[in-house]
Amino acid sequence: MVTDIEEKAADTKVFQGEIESKQTICPRCGKPAGEGKFCNNCGTPLGLMKCGNKF
């Protein structure tokens, strides 16, 4: 059992890229938007549209 755990731990992949590349980009201003419901730079809502809305 310990051997199985050690093998699984050795196969674990850890993210090694840049954190900035995983950030949400604001569709309006093109800057990193932060983690909230609105862009930290311009205030654009970042939530998904409800069904039935057209782009």
DRENMAR-782655 format. One record per residue (C-alpha): residue in one letter; residue number from 1; x, y, z. Coordinates in Angstrom, 1 decimal, decimal comma. Example, Ala and Ser with C-alpha at 12.3 -4.5 7.8 and 13.67 -1.06 7.14 Angstrom:
["A"; 1; [12,3; -4,5; 7,8]];
["S"; 2; [13,7; -1,1; 7,1]];
END
This chain:
["M"; 1; [0,0; 0,0; 0,0]];
["V"; 2; [2,8; 2,5; 0,8]];
["T"; 3; [4,5; 1,6; -2,5]];
["D"; 4; [1,2; 2,5; -4,3]];
["I"; 5; [1,0; 5,8; -2,6]];
["E"; 6; [4,6; 6,7; -3,4]];
["E"; 7; [4,1; 5,8; -7,0]];
["K"; 8; [0,9; 7,9; -7,2]];
["A"; 9; [2,8; 10,8; -5,6]];
["A"; 10; [5,6; 10,5; -8,1]];
["D"; 11; [3,2; 10,7; -11,0]];
["T"; 12; [1,5; 13,9; -9,7]];
["K"; 13; [1,8; 16,8; -12,0]];
["V"; 14; [2,3; 20,3; -10,5]];
["F"; 15; [1,5; 23,5; -12,4]];
["Q"; 16; [4,8; 25,1; -13,3]];
["G"; 17; [3,6; 27,9; -15,6]];
["E"; 18; [3,0; 31,6; -14,9]];
["I"; 19; [0,1; 32,4; -12,7]];
["E"; 20; [-0,7; 35,4; -14,8]];
["S"; 21; [-1,4; 33,2; -17,8]];
["K"; 22; [-4,3; 31,6; -15,9]];
["Q"; 23; [-6,0; 34,9; -15,1]];
["T"; 24; [-9,3; 36,0; -16,7]];
["I"; 25; [-8,8; 38,7; -19,3]];
["C"; 26; [-11,5; 41,4; -19,5]];
["P"; 27; [-13,4; 41,3; -22,8]];
["R"; 28; [-13,8; 45,1; -22,8]];
["C"; 29; [-10,4; 46,5; -21,7]];
["G"; 30; [-8,1; 43,4; -22,3]];
["K"; 31; [-6,4; 43,7; -19,0]];
["P"; 32; [-6,3; 41,0; -16,2]];
["A"; 33; [-9,7; 41,2; -14,6]];
["G"; 34; [-9,0; 39,8; -11,1]];
["E"; 35; [-11,1; 37,2; -9,3]];
["G"; 36; [-14,4; 39,0; -8,8]];
["K"; 37; [-17,6; 39,3; -10,8]];
["F"; 38; [-16,5; 42,6; -12,3]];
["C"; 39; [-13,3; 43,7; -13,9]];
["N"; 40; [-11,0; 45,5; -11,5]];
["N"; 41; [-9,9; 48,0; -14,2]];
["C"; 42; [-13,1; 49,0; -16,0]];
["G"; 43; [-16,0; 47,5; -14,0]];
["T"; 44; [-17,3; 45,3; -16,8]];
["P"; 45; [-19,5; 42,4; -15,5]];
["L"; 46; [-17,6; 39,1; -16,0]];
["G"; 47; [-20,4; 36,6; -15,4]];
["L"; 48; [-21,9; 34,4; -18,0]];
["M"; 49; [-25,0; 35,5; -19,9]];
["K"; 50; [-28,3; 33,9; -19,1]];
["C"; 51; [-29,8; 31,5; -21,6]];
["G"; 52; [-31,7; 33,3; -24,4]];
["N"; 53; [-29,5; 36,4; -24,5]];
["K"; 54; [-27,8; 37,2; -27,8]];
["F"; 55; [-24,3; 38,3; -28,0]];
END
